[in-house]
Amino acid sequence: MSQTVNDFPVVPDLHWCASLQTGDARMDQTHEEFVDLLARLRALHGSDGQHGADPLPLFRQLVAHTIEHFEQEDRWMVATGFSADNCHSLQHKSILDTLQAVETHYLQGDSTIIGRMADALAEWFPQHAQSMDAGLALHLKSLAFDTRTESMPDPERVRPASMSGCGSVSCS
């Protein structure tokens, strides 16, 4: 039986580890920063689900990082042949829309919503990193796309908007 706090399941702590690595150094660095920010945000909440310090400034920092993080990956996908509305990018958009709604609800008095969102992100992120992002990293590597310079030796190998999948190894 899983543990609950205030009728919500307790999500285990998320720490940067080898299983979250995609094999792309820049992507992994961005992911490690995300995991660190998320851990710091979750640490503001006690085991009773309540928080001491106002989580909004750190939440906004996490949101700003996440916007940059997702824009980076979306640029890479478009540059390497994914359609702009592929399911990986659509998942990014869905997460960002939810993050914006969370801030609105928090400002309207829902004092626990940021903690619940942080828990949801900690539960969501490993699967996303291990499937969609790992698949994207393999795709980038197959084209010799350099994520530091955002360039590749032979751009002619890419057919613009030819891929509509999520970037994971299980779809195209």
N, C-alpha and C positions, 0 to 999 in steps of 0.2 A: 504494500500500500504506500502511495507517495505521500510525502509530507505536505501540509498546506498551512498557509498563514492567511487569516481573514478570508477563508474559502478559496484562495488562489493557490495553485500548486507552487511549491518551492523549486525554482530553477537553479541547478548547480552553478557555481561560479564558472566563469569562462576565462581561461588563461591562454596566452599565446603558447602554442606548442607545435610540434612537427606535423601533426595531423591537419593543421590549418594551412600549412604552407602549400603554395601552388607551383613553386618552381621558378617563378619570375620574381627577381629581387625587388623591383620597384612595387609590384603589386603586393608582395609580402610585407614590405615596409609600411605601406598604406594600411594594410589589414592589421598589422601589429599595433599601429597607432590607434586604429578604430577599437580594437579589443582593449587597449589600455584606457582610452577615454570611457568606454562602456563599463569597465571594471571600477573606475573611479566614481562614475555616476551611481552604480549599484552599491558602492561602499557607503554612500550617503544615507542609505536606507538601512535601518536596523532590522533585526530578525523579526520584529513585530510589524514590519511593513511601514513603519513611520519613519520620517526623516527629521534630522535636526537642522542642518543648514539648508538654505533655499537651493533646490536642485536646478532652478531655471538657468542660471548663468552657465553651468557645466552642460546642461542639456542643450543650450543654444550652441555651445562650442562643439558638441558632438554632432549636432545637425549641420553646422557649417562644414565640419570635416567630412561628413557623409555626402553632402552635396558635391564637394570637390572630388571625393573618392568616386562617386558614381559618374560624374561628368568625365573623369579621366578614363574609366573603363568604357563608357559609351563612345568617347572619341576613338579609342582603340578599335572598338568593334566596327564603327563606320569606316575607319581607315583601312580595315582589313576585310571588308566585304559583307558585313552584316547590314541588313536593312535597318533603318533608324527605329522601326517599331518592332524589333525582335523581342521575344519573350523575356530575355535577360534584362534588356533595357526597360521593358514594361514592369518587371518586378522592381527595379530600381525606382521607377516613377511611383509605384504603389507604396513603397516604403516611405519615400519622401512626402507623399500626400498624407500618409498617416502621421508622420512626425509633425507636420504642420498642424494637423487636427489636434494632436496631443497638446501642443502648446496652447492652443485656443481653449481647450477644456481645462487645462491647468489654471489659466488666467480667469476662468469662470468659476473657479473654486474646487475643482476636483484635485485635491492635494495628493492623491496616491497615483494618479495616472502616469506621471513620469516614471515612477518606479515600476509600474506594471509594463510600460513600454520598454524600459531597459531590460526587464526580464524576458519579454517577448523577443527582443533583438538578440539576447544571449542564447535563446533557444533556436532562433532562425539562422543566425550567422554561420555556424559550423556547416550545416547542410548546403547553404548557398556557396560558401567558399570551397567545399569539397566537391561540388558538382559543377555549377555554372562557372565559377571563377577558375577552377582547376582546368576545366575544358577550354575556357578562353585562353588560359596560359599556354596550353598545348597548341592551340590554333595559332597563337602569336609566334610561338617557337617554330612551328612548321613553315611560317613565312619569313623567318628570321627578322621579325618585327622587334625593334629595339625600343622598349618602353621608356628608356631614359631620354632618347632623342626623338621618340615617336616617329621613327622612320624605318625603312627597310631597303635592302639592297636592290630588290627588283619589284617595284610597285606594279609592274605589268602583270604579275602573277595574280593580282587581285581583280576580281570582277565586282565592281561596285554593286552593293545591295543584292548580292546573290545568295546570301544566307539569311534565313528568317528564324532560325532556331534559337535556343537559349545559350549556346556556347558550351554546353556540357558534352561530355563524351557520349552521352546517351541520345543526343539529338543533333540534327544538322542545322 
